[in-house]
């Protein structure tokens, strides 16, 4: 598929896809006319890259993690790295849940204080 279709199907801009290539997160082949072509699995890869970014990982982190995911090649150091990233995500999830719980308390208190105009 061409870059525009990949962008549409993955919900990521063409500019971002080009950036992913410069960071070696994504690869394409070229047509004789120089246009980029991507395999069908590129959509899932881009969606996964976006999820890793949303989780707070940097491009550098993602570049180090992806080979383990897509090539099946890993080292003990990579497994440790993945475990650390998972622990960091777990920490963020707990922090977000605590923030949500506190916000629920604020909402409940605000709802008790609502004054309904009479009229």
N, C-alpha and C positions, 0 to 999 in steps of 0.2 A: 504494500500500500504506500501511497505517497504521503509526504509530510502533512499536507492539509487534512487528509482523511485521518491520520493518526492523531492530529491535534483535535479534530472534531470528536472522535470516538473516545479519547482519553480525557477530554476536557482541559487540556493543557495548551498553551499558546505555541505557535510555531517557533517563536523566539526562544521559549523555554526548551523546546525539543532540540534546537540547535545548540543551546547552552549545554544540555545533557550530553550531547556528542562531544563537545570540547572538553568536558569533564570525564569522558570515557564511561559514562553511565549508560549510554545507549549507542548502538552502532547501526549503520545503514550501508547498503550497497548503492552504487550509482548506475543509472541508466547510461546508455551511450551518449545521451544528451546532457548528462551531468546532474539529472534530478535524483534526489534521495528516494530510496525504496526501503521499506521496513517489512520484516516478517510479521505474521499475524500475532505472534506472542509479544510484540512490542507494546501492545495496548496494556496487557497485564503488567508488564515491566514498568511502564510509565506510571500506572496507577499505584504500584508498589513504591516506586520512588517518591511519589507525592505523599504517600502515607508516612514514609520515613521522614520526609521533611516536616510534615505536620506534627510528627512526634518530637521534633526538635533536633534531629540529626543534621549535621552539616553535609555539604557535598563531599568533603573529604572523608567523613565517616561512611557515607553511603557508598563511595567508591571502594572502600575497604571491605564492606559487608557484602556487596552484590556478587562477587565471585563465588562466595560460599553458597549463595542461594542458587545461582544459575549454572555454575560449572560442576557443582558437586565436589569441588576441590576445597579442602579445608585443612587447617592446622590446629593444634591445641591452642595456640595463641588466638586464633580466630574464634574458636568456641568460647574462650574466656571473654573475648571482646563482645561477642553476641550476648553472653550472660550478663555482662556489665550494662549493656544497653537495655536489656530487658529489665534489670533491677532499677535503672534510672526511669524507665517508663512506668514501672510499678509505683515508684515514689511519686511521680507526677500524677498518676491516677488517684493515689491516696490524697494528695494535696488538693486536687480538683474536687474530689468527693467531699472533703472537709469544708472547702469553700462553698460548695453547693449546699451542704447541710446548714452552714451558718446563714447563707442567703435565704434558705427556707424559713429559718427562725425570724429573720428580719421581715420577710413577706408576711408571715403569720401575725407578727406584732403590728405591722402596718395595717393589715386587714382588720384587726380588732379596733383600730383607731379611726377607721373610716367614718366620716360624718356624712350622713345622707341628708341633703337639703330637703326641707319640708316646704310645702308651698302652696 
